[in-house]
Amino acid sequence: MRAHLEEEKLRDGGEGRLTREAWKIFQIMAEFVRGYEKLVDVDPCVSIFGSARLGPDNPWYLKTEEIAEKLSNAGFSVLSGGGPGIMEAANKGAFHGTGYSIGLNIELPHEQHSNPYQDIAISFEHFYSRKVMFMKYAVAYVVMPGGFGTLDELAECLTLVQTGKTRRMPIILVGSDFWNGLIVWWQEAMLGLGTINPEDLHLITVIDDPDEVVSAIFNHYEKRGFAPSAAETEALLNL
């Protein structure tokens, strides 16, 4: 059986595929190095997420732009996915403020294109290396209404904070009308079944007012400052 499998691998170009996949490691490494070089000295940063499908005439676009500009003027750099919709609103608001507007762009066959409001633009082919940059350099997550990609990024942050793989940070869901259904499901289904603990629900804060978003971040860090502790620095190094 093993010999048969080896013959199939050779017939299907197995050795060539292995070589190609091995070289892929260097491309992934290059994405990490490029991200580290660009972002290591740009702090504190707030990562903002949301739908690529909500355009400039949408109220959530306008609210995102307002939040990002307030964060920028408060001294934060703003990280977004660099694309259209809520990502564009986040970069646009930060671009018009005093902080850096940073776009972590992803190459997709459809939907994603870079917006023009980026002081620093970094392109990624791999979602996982891009997500590391969102987490590694953020002091807070601001999550606007979005789709599967937004939920993916929210779940990534919640998991890393919950498991202690990164530092505790504000995870702010903007829009109670949009998010309350999900939170009720967490409470009734996940907490009810015991797949999360009651304290896990305290990892997130739901806020509607842009000024309160900024205040919540400052309040979290008021007694400790934005710089990571030695233990947090080590955790971020191994993220």
N, C-alpha and C positions, 0 to 999 in steps of 0.2 A: 504493500500500500504506500509506504513512504517513498519507494523508488518511483512508483507511478506519479506521485505528487511532484517529485523532483523533475521528472520528465515534462510534466505539464508546465511547471514554472519556467523551464528553459524554453519550451515551445512558445510560451506567451511572452517571451522577452523578460523573464524574471530578473536576470542579472542587470539588464539595462534599467529596469524599473527601480531596482534597489539603488543603483548609482544615482539615478535622478532624485530619488527621495532623500538620499544622503546629502546631496548637494543642496537640497531644499532647506536643510538646517541652516546653511550659511545665509540664505535669504531672510529667514526668520530672525537670525541673530542680527543681521543688518537693520531690520526694522526696530528691534529693541534698542540697539546702540544709537540709532538716529533719534529715537524718541527720548532717550536719556540725555543725549547731548543738547537737545533743544529745550528740554523742560526742567532740567535739574536746578536751574537758578531762577525759575519763574514761579514765585510763590508769594502769598498763599493763593491757591486756585480753588475755584468752585466748578464742579462739573454739572452741566445742565443737559437734560435729556428730554425728548419728546418727539412727536410724530413728524415725519418728513412730508406729510400730506396736507398739513394745515398752512394755507398761504397767508399773505399779508392782509387779507380782508377778514381773517378769522380772529375773534376776540382773544383766543389763546396765544396766537402769534403776538398780538399787541401787548398782552400781559407779560409774556416772556421777554419781549424787548425791554419793557419797563423794569422788570426784575434784574435783568442783566446789566442795564445801565446803572441802576442803583448799586449793585454789587461792585461794578467797575469803579464808580466814583467813591465807594467806601474803601477802596484799596485792594480789591481782589482782581486776579486774572480770571477769565472765564474760559472754561474748556467746553467745546461742543463737538458734535460729530462732523462739523464742517460742511454739511449738506444743506438742502432746502428746508422749508417749513420751520418748525420750532428751532431747529439747529441754526438756521439763518437768522432767526429772530434773536437768539442768544448771542451770536457773533455780532450782529448789527448793534444791539444795545451796548455790548461791551466796547465795540469799536468807537462808539460815540461818547463813551466815558473816558476815564483817565487810566484804566488798567489795560493789560494785554487782552486781546481777543485771539483765542487759539482754536484752530480747527484740526481735529484728528480725522482726516478724510479716509473713507473706505472705498475701495474699487469694487463696484457692483455692476452687473449687466444691465440694470435698469434702476430708475428712481433716484439714484444718488448722483449729484453733481456738486462741485465745490461752489460755495457762495463767495462773494467778493469782499466780505467784511472780516478778513483774517489778518492780524499782524504776524502771526506765526501759523503756517500751514504745514502739516505733516501727512503724508499719504501712507496708507497701510493696505496690504492685500489680505491680511489675516485678522479676523475678528479678535482672536484671543490676545494677540500682542497689543492691539489697539485698546482692548478693555483693561489691560494692565496699566496703561498710561492714564486712563481715566481714574483708576483707583489709587495708583501710586502717588500721584501729585495733587490729589484733591483733599481739601479740609472739610468739604461738605458736598452732598449730592442734592440737587434740586430736580425733581422729576415732574415734568408737565404731562398732560394727557398724550398718550401715544398708543402704538400698536405692539406687536410681538417683540420688536427690537427694544422698545422702551422697557417692556416687562422683563426681558432678558437682562438688561443692564441693571434694573432694580433688583432682580433676584440675585445677581452676581454680588452686588454690594451688600445686600442683606446677609447672604451666606458667609461672606468673608468677615463681616463684622460679628455676626453671631458666633462663628467658630473661633474668633480671636486671631484670624490670619492677617487682619489689619486693625488699625486703631478704631476706637469708637468715634463716630463722627455724626453730625446731623444728617439725617436722611429725610428730606422734606418733600412730601407729595403736595403739589399745588392743585387745588380744585376739589373741594369736598364732594361736590355733586358727581364728579367723574370717578373718584377713588372709593367712595363709601361702600359701594357694592362689593368691591374686592376685599375691603377690610372686614365687612360682615361675613364674607365667605371664609376668610382666615379664622375669624372668631368661631363661627359655627361648625365649619367642616374640619379645618386643620387642628385648631385648639380642642375642639370637641372630640376628635379622634386621638389626640395626644401626640400628633406629629410635630407640634411646636410647643414651647413653654409659654405661660402667660407673660413672662418678662420679655419675650421676643417681640410682642406687640408694641413694646415701648421703644423699639429701635426706630420707629417712624413717627413723624409728626405731620399732621395734615393742616395746611395753612392756605388761606385764600388771599390775604392782603400782602402786596409786594413789600411794604415796609416791614411787616412782621417776619418775612423771610430773612431779611438782612439782620434784624434784631435777634432772631433765633440762633443764627450762626455766631454772632458776637457773644451772646449769652452763654453758649456752650463753651467757648474758649476764654471767657472772662478771667477765670482764676488760674489758668494754666498756660495761656499763650498758644500761638499757632504752631510753634516748632515742635516736632515729635520728640518724645522722650527717648532715652537710649534704647529701651526695650521696644518702643514703637519703630525706631529707626531700623533695628535688627529685623523686625517683622516685615517692614516694607522692603528691606533688602532681599528677603526670601519670599516675597509675594508671588 
